[in-house]
Amino acid sequence: MAGRKEILTETLAQKIAKMIEQFPDNEIPVTWENVIAHSKKRFGYGGNRQMLGSKEWDGRKIIAEAFSEAKSVQRRMKSDSRPKYRNAARAVLLNQITKLEAEKLALKEELEKVRAQQISQLDAFLNDTLDIRILVGQALSAGADSVDELKLRRMTKATTVKR
């Protein structure tokens, strides 16, 4: 018999099934309306609920199985996210936890800022270029008195900056 070419092929059904499996992860409600809308938008084939849900290949309803599996995953995710016991004390504790977590993050940021400043100061100190001849000359010109290295270092910096 000659008829029109089948639009809903097994490969298209498998693509639609993969799309349906991703609905719960992308927080898209698993409904037949969404399946029809997304398959029409993505693959150009919308069909209807009866056609998508009843079409079989090798005795398997690929789209219907994917839909029921995604629906059960969505129900499981919804029940897992809901707390078992709801009361005022729990809400107060959750509020306190969120405040403490925010304070913890702020303190971590401040600590990172202080660490960065200290590292840059240490890096500037270690990578400071000093000419040893200038230090020796200043020490010799100062005489036999005790040498204040910090004072010499500051004077050396001042003379190198002037140059």
N, C-alpha and C positions, 0 to 999 in steps of 0.2 A: 504494500500500500504506500502510496506517495502522500506525504503530508508535509507540513512545515517542519523545519529543522528544530530540534529540541534546544531550548534556550538554557534551561536549568540542567547543566551537565554535572557529572560527578566531580570534576575538578572545581567547578564553580561552587558546588555544595561544600567541598572541603575548605575552600577559601572563606566562605561564609561561616562555616563552623569555627575556623581559626579566629575570625573576627569576633564571634560570639564568646569564645573562651576568654578573650581579652577584656570584655565588658566589666567584670567585677574589679579587675586590677586598675582600670581607668575610671572607676567610680561612675560608670554609665549604668543606669537601671536596666536590668534584664527583663525586657518586655517584648512582645511580638511587634508592637508598633516601632520600637527602637531598632529591632532587627530589620524590619522592612525598610525603614528610613535610611539606616546606615548602609544596607546592601544596595539600595537604589542609588545612593550618593556615591558609594565606592566602586561598585561593580556594574552599575547601570541596570540591575535587575531587582525589582522590588517584589513582584509576585504578591501573594497574600498569605495569610497565616495557614490556611488549609493546605495550600500548595507546598509551602516550605516545610510544614510539619509532617506531611503525609508521604512525600516523595521518598521512594526506597531505591537503594542500589545494593545488589547482592543480599537482600533481606535486611539491610540496615537502614534505619532512618538517621542519616548522618546529622542533619540540621537539628532534628528534634532531640537527638541524644545530646548534642552540644548545648542546646538550649536548657534542657533539664539539668545538666551538670553545672552550667554557669549559674542557674537559678539556685541550686543547692549551695554552691560556693558563696553566692551573695548572701543567702540566709545565714550561713555559718559566720561570715565576716560581720554581719550585723549583730548577731547574738554575742559574738566574742568581744565586740567593742563596747557593749552595754555593761555597766557594772552590775554585779549581782545584788548588792545591797545599796540602796539609796537612802540617805538620811542627812540630817543637818550637820552632824558631827563629821561625817565623811566630806561634805562640801567644805567645811571650815579647814580640815586638814589638807585637802587638795589645794585650796587657796593659799595656805601657808607654804606648801611645797612649791608652788609656782613662784611665789615671792622669793623664797630662798634660792631657787634655781636662777632667777634673774639676778639676784645679788651675787651669786657665785660667778656668773658670766661676767658681770661688771668688774669683780675683783680679779678675775683671770685677765681681762683686757688691761687693767691697770698694772698688773704684775708684768705682763708682756711689754708694756710701755717702759716701765722702770728698767727691766732687763735690757731692752734695746738701748736706752740711754747709757747704762753702765758699760755695755759692750762697746758702744761708740767711744766713750771716754777712754776705756782701756786700749782700744785700737789706736786712738790718737796718741796716747802716751807711748805705746810700743813702737809705733811707726814714725815718731817724731825724729827728724834728722838733726843731729847735733854734730858739729865739727869738733873732734877731740882736740885739735890744735888750739882752738879758741878757749876751750875749758882749761887746758894746761897753761896757756898764756895768762889767763885770768888768775889761776891759782898761784902762778909764780909772781905775778905783779902784786897780788894781795899780801905777799910776804909769807912768813913762817907761821902766821896765826892759823888757828883752826879754820878749815874750809867749810863753809855752809853750802852744800851742794845744791840745795833747792834755790838759794839766792843766786848762785852761779848759773843755774839752769834758766832762771827767769831773765837774768841779764843777757844771756846768750840768745834767748828767744827775741828779746827786744832789739838786739843788734842785728840779728838775721832778718827781722821784719823790716828794719829801717833800710837795709840794703835792697 
